[in-house]
Amino acid sequence: MSNIILPPEAMISKWTAVLKGRAYWSLSNAYTALGQHHKAMQYARLHLNVSKEIGDEAGKMAADENLRDLQIALSTQSNVTGR
């Protein structure tokens, strides 16, 4: 018989939120790579919100940086296309 100790419910909930935040971060990066910056920004905001909820400082910094980069990309894109 194994001596595996399951984490308390709160830890499971936090890790679920961490994984959700990372999924949003990955989706944001995927949409950025596809040039779909508006969609990428939606997922970056979701990543930031989850990171704030669980107190993930590294996640908040990554999301903030991603949002700044996307704002620059959108600004550059609108300057080029005139939108």
N, C-alpha and C positions, 0 to 999 in steps of 0.2 A: 504494500500500500504506500502511496506517495505522501510526502509531507508538504504538499502544496497548500499554502495559506492564501485564500482569496482576499484581495483588498476590500476595504469597506466600500459601501455603496457610493459614498462621496468621492472616493478615488476613481471608481469606475466612471462616474459622471464627469469628473474633470478630464480624464483621459479621452472620453468620448468627445468632449468639447475641443480638446487639443487636436484630435484627429480631424474633426470637422473644420477647424481653422486651417489646418494644413491642406485639406482638400480644397478649400476656397482659394488658398494661396496658389496651389497648383493649377486650378482652373483659370485664375487670373493670368498666370504666366502663359498658359496654353493660348488663351485668347489674345494676349499681347503678341505672341509669336505668329498668330494668324492675322495680325493687323487689326483686330477688332477691339480697339482701345476702349470704347464705351462699355462694352460687355466686360472687358477685363477690369474696368474701374468698379463695376457693380460687385464683382467677386472680391476685389481688394477691400472694398468697404465692409463686406461681410466678414472677411478675415480680421479686419481691425476691430469690428464689434465683438466678435467671439474672443479675441485676445484681451480686450478690455474687460469683458465679463469674468474671465477666469484669472485675470492678473498676470497674464503672460507678457512680461516686458520684452523679451526677444521677439515675440510675435507682433507686438505693437510697433516696435522699431522697424521690423521687416515690412509690415503693412504700410506704415507711414512712408517709408522709402519708395515702396511700390507705387503708392498714390502720387507722390511727387513726380516720379518718373513718368507716370501715365499722364499727369497734367501737362508736363513738358511735351510729351509726344502729341497730345491732342492740340496743344497750342501751336506746335510746329506744323502739324497736319492742317489745321485751319488756316494758317498763314500761307501755306503752299496752295491749298485748294480754294482759298478765298471764302471759306464757310465760317 
